Amino acid sequence: MRLSSPIYTLKRQAKRLARGNGIKLHEALNQIATNEGFKDWSHLASSYSTTTPAKEIMSRVNSGDMVLIGARPGHGKTLLGLELAALAKENSRKGYVFSLDYNDKDVWDRFEKLGLDPKEHDSSIVVDTSDAICSAYIIERLAIAPDHALVVVDYLQLLDQKRSNPPLEEQLLALKKFAIECGSVVVLISQIDRAFELSSSSMPALADIRLPNPVDLSLFDKRCFLHDGQIQIELAA
């Protein structure tokens, strides 16, 4: 059963409902769960824990994979990437988040939206928001890290924004080589071209990836696209 909104959004709705109606939070949570088609909040939470898209993606990735997550703004691509980083520990990996789009506080605030306590995860997840982020920077930063890392890069189109950085495809080739050699998984979050919103398609595709410069997208072993609460996971041909 698919939720009408991410679970963290439903929790916020329950808090507002509890305050607005003067009822206890657990009663509000159960009411939200009932509206979603579940018996109560416990039923919803247990079902969600087994059906979360991030867990489905984690079950499909292999060491050496490079994964693309694409969506228009506001459709959950960053939160999905962060959830993958948070799940790394459960899959005998360490999570790394390299963001050129957010500062440290922004990233940890988004982890909290996922229901994660930063104090409990600051040893299992590394967040880096340096302006110097590029493939060489990431590879150098992970040179002394244990193998089998799960690396989330936010986001693809910013890696070559500095003229001093190599072309984007060259950086992707370097990250792919690194992933294979170290048994890591590299996840890159990507923008989708605005023209997609004018199309009749219900889900973005590779052709909708915003690319200022040509890139061989076959380098990605898995592709995940999100739109309006739906997710599509594809394997490379």
C-alpha positions as CSV (number, residue, x, y, z in Angstrom):
1,M,0.0,0.0,0.0
2,R,1.5,3.3,-1.1
3,L,1.3,6.3,1.4
4,S,-0.3,9.5,0.2
5,S,2.7,11.4,1.7
6,P,6.1,10.5,3.1
7,I,5.9,9.2,6.6
8,Y,7.6,12.2,8.1
9,T,4.9,14.4,6.5
10,L,2.2,12.2,8.0
11,K,3.8,12.6,11.4
12,R,3.7,16.4,11.0
13,Q,0.1,16.2,10.0
14,A,-0.6,14.2,13.1
15,K,1.1,16.7,15.4
16,R,-1.0,19.5,13.8
17,L,-4.1,17.4,14.2
18,A,-3.4,16.7,17.9
19,R,-2.8,20.4,18.6
20,G,-5.8,21.6,16.6
21,N,-8.3,19.1,18.1
22,G,-6.9,18.9,21.6
23,I,-6.3,15.1,21.4
24,K,-3.3,13.0,22.3
25,L,-0.6,12.5,19.7
26,H,-1.1,8.7,19.6
27,E,-4.8,9.2,18.8
28,A,-3.9,11.6,16.0
29,L,-1.4,9.2,14.6
30,N,-3.9,6.4,14.6
31,Q,-6.4,8.7,12.9
32,I,-3.9,9.5,10.2
33,A,-3.1,5.8,9.8
34,T,-6.8,5.0,9.4
35,N,-7.1,7.6,6.7
36,E,-4.2,5.9,4.9
37,G,-6.0,2.5,5.1
38,F,-4.2,1.0,8.0
39,K,-5.6,-0.4,11.3
40,D,-3.5,2.0,13.4
41,W,-0.1,3.8,13.4
42,S,1.8,0.7,14.5
43,H,0.4,-1.1,11.5
44,L,1.4,1.7,9.2
45,A,4.9,2.1,10.6
46,S,5.6,-1.7,10.4
47,S,4.3,-1.8,6.8
48,Y,6.3,1.3,5.8
49,S,9.5,-0.2,7.3
50,T,9.4,-3.1,4.9
51,T,8.2,-1.1,1.8
52,T,10.3,2.1,1.9
53,P,11.7,2.8,-1.6
54,A,15.2,3.4,-0.1
55,K,15.2,-0.2,1.3
56,E,14.1,-1.5,-2.1
57,I,16.9,0.3,-3.8
58,M,19.4,-0.9,-1.2
59,S,18.3,-4.5,-1.8
60,R,19.1,-4.1,-5.5
61,V,22.5,-2.3,-5.5
62,N,25.8,-4.2,-5.7
63,S,29.4,-3.2,-4.9
64,G,30.8,-1.1,-7.7
65,D,27.4,0.3,-8.8
66,M,26.8,3.8,-9.7
67,V,23.2,4.9,-9.1
68,L,21.3,7.9,-10.5
69,I,18.3,9.5,-8.6
70,G,16.4,12.1,-10.7
71,A,13.4,14.3,-10.0
72,R,12.2,17.8,-10.3
73,P,12.6,20.1,-7.2
74,G,10.3,19.1,-4.3
75,H,9.7,15.5,-5.3
76,G,12.0,13.9,-2.7
77,K,15.2,13.1,-4.5
78,T,17.5,14.6,-1.8
79,L,15.6,12.9,1.0
80,L,15.8,9.6,-0.8
81,G,19.5,10.0,-1.2
82,L,19.9,10.8,2.5
83,E,17.8,7.8,3.5
84,L,20.2,5.6,1.5
85,A,23.1,7.1,3.4
86,A,21.3,6.4,6.7
87,L,20.7,2.8,5.7
88,A,24.3,2.2,4.8
89,K,25.2,1.0,8.4
90,E,22.5,-1.7,8.2
91,N,24.2,-3.0,5.0
92,S,27.7,-3.1,6.5
93,R,28.7,0.2,4.8
94,K,29.5,3.7,6.0
95,G,27.4,6.5,4.5
96,Y,29.0,9.7,3.1
97,V,27.0,12.7,1.9
98,F,28.8,15.2,-0.4
99,S,26.6,18.2,-1.0
100,L,27.3,21.3,-3.2
101,D,23.8,22.4,-2.7
102,Y,23.3,22.5,1.1
103,N,25.3,23.5,4.1
104,D,25.9,21.1,7.0
105,K,22.9,22.3,9.0
106,D,20.6,21.9,6.0
107,V,21.7,18.3,5.5
108,W,21.3,17.3,9.2
109,D,17.9,19.1,9.3
110,R,16.8,16.9,6.4
111,F,18.0,13.8,8.2
112,E,15.8,14.9,11.1
113,K,12.8,15.0,8.7
114,L,13.5,11.3,8.1
115,G,13.1,10.7,11.8
116,L,16.9,10.3,12.4
117,D,18.6,11.7,15.4
118,P,21.8,13.4,14.2
119,K,23.5,12.6,17.5
120,E,22.9,8.9,17.0
121,H,24.2,8.9,13.4
122,D,27.0,11.4,13.4
123,S,29.5,8.5,13.7
124,S,27.9,6.3,11.0
125,I,27.3,9.1,8.5
126,V,29.9,11.7,7.2
127,V,28.5,15.0,5.8
128,D,30.8,17.1,3.7
129,T,29.7,20.4,2.1
130,S,33.0,21.8,0.9
131,D,33.0,24.1,-2.2
132,A,35.9,22.0,-3.5
133,I,33.7,18.9,-4.0
134,C,34.4,17.1,-7.3
135,S,35.4,13.5,-8.2
136,A,39.0,14.0,-7.2
137,Y,38.0,15.5,-3.9
138,I,35.6,12.7,-3.1
139,I,38.1,10.0,-4.0
140,E,40.9,11.6,-2.0
141,R,38.6,12.1,1.0
142,L,37.7,8.4,0.9
143,A,41.3,7.2,0.4
144,I,41.7,6.5,4.1
145,A,38.1,5.4,4.6
146,P,37.1,1.7,4.9
147,D,36.1,0.0,1.6
148,H,32.4,-0.6,0.8
149,A,31.3,3.0,1.4
150,L,27.9,4.3,0.2
151,V,28.5,7.7,-1.3
152,V,25.7,10.2,-2.0
153,V,26.6,13.2,-4.2
154,D,24.2,16.2,-4.3
155,Y,24.2,16.9,-7.1
156,L,25.4,15.7,-10.5
157,Q,25.1,19.0,-12.4
158,L,27.3,20.9,-9.9
159,L,30.4,18.7,-10.1
160,D,31.9,20.6,-13.0
161,Q,30.6,24.1,-12.2
162,K,34.1,25.3,-11.5
163,R,36.2,25.7,-14.7
164,S,39.2,24.2,-12.9
165,N,37.3,20.8,-12.5
166,P,37.5,18.2,-15.2
167,P,34.5,17.7,-17.6
168,L,31.5,15.9,-16.0
169,E,31.9,12.7,-17.9
170,E,35.5,12.4,-16.9
171,Q,34.5,12.8,-13.3
172,L,31.9,10.1,-13.6
173,L,34.4,7.7,-15.1
174,A,36.7,8.4,-12.2
175,L,33.9,7.8,-9.7
176,K,32.9,4.6,-11.4
177,K,36.5,3.3,-11.4
178,F,36.7,4.1,-7.7
179,A,33.5,2.3,-6.9
180,I,34.6,-0.8,-8.6
181,E,38.1,-0.9,-7.1
182,C,36.8,-0.2,-3.5
183,G,33.6,-2.1,-3.6
184,S,31.6,1.1,-2.9
185,V,28.3,2.3,-4.2
186,V,28.1,5.9,-5.6
187,V,24.7,7.6,-5.7
188,L,24.4,10.8,-7.7
189,I,21.3,13.0,-7.3
190,S,20.3,14.8,-10.5
191,Q,18.2,17.6,-11.8
192,I,15.5,17.0,-14.3
193,D,14.9,19.5,-17.2
194,R,12.0,21.9,-16.7
195,A,10.6,20.8,-20.1
196,F,9.5,17.5,-18.4
197,E,6.7,19.4,-16.7
198,L,5.3,20.4,-20.0
199,S,5.3,16.9,-21.3
200,S,2.6,14.2,-21.0
201,S,4.9,11.8,-19.3
202,S,4.0,10.7,-15.7
203,M,7.7,9.9,-14.8
204,P,11.0,11.4,-15.9
205,A,13.4,9.3,-18.0
206,L,17.1,9.4,-19.0
207,A,16.2,11.8,-21.8
208,D,15.0,14.3,-19.2
209,I,18.2,14.6,-17.3
210,R,19.5,18.1,-17.4
211,L,23.0,18.0,-19.0
212,P,24.8,21.2,-20.0
213,N,27.5,19.0,-21.5
214,P,27.3,15.5,-23.0
215,V,27.6,12.6,-20.6
216,D,27.5,8.8,-21.1
217,L,24.5,7.9,-18.9
218,S,25.1,4.2,-19.5
219,L,27.7,4.6,-16.7
220,F,24.8,4.3,-14.3
221,D,24.0,0.7,-13.3
222,K,20.6,1.7,-11.7
223,R,18.4,4.7,-12.3
224,C,15.7,5.9,-9.9
225,F,13.1,8.5,-11.0
226,L,10.6,10.2,-8.7
227,H,7.5,12.2,-9.4
228,D,4.3,13.0,-7.4
229,G,5.0,10.3,-4.8
230,Q,5.8,7.6,-7.3
231,I,9.1,6.0,-7.8
232,Q,10.5,4.0,-10.8
233,I,13.6,1.9,-10.5
234,E,15.4,0.8,-13.6
235,L,18.4,-1.4,-14.3
236,A,20.9,-0.5,-17.0
237,A,20.2,-2.2,-20.3
